[in-house]
Amino acid sequence: MRRTNKFDVIPWPETDDELLRRLLDAFAALWNEVSYEYHQRYADPDRDFWKPEIEDDE
């Protein structure tokens, strides 16, 4: 089973290199948070894996 996706990202124009790196770093952090949350739901038998937990701010 393949667990990673690999692809090349090339900024255009080259001056956007730093912006692209920051965007990809933020995306990686978000992806890790989502993956961790799903892992925690899957590992806990008392939580419904498929039901999203939405916090009500009211």
Sequence and secondary structure as in RCSB ss.txt:
>XXXX:A:sequence
MRRTNKFDVIPWPETDDELLRRLLDAFAALWNEVSYEYHQRYADPDRDFWKPEIEDDE
>XXXX:A:secstr
           SSGGGHHHHHHHHHHHHHHHHHHHHHHHHHHH TTS TTS       
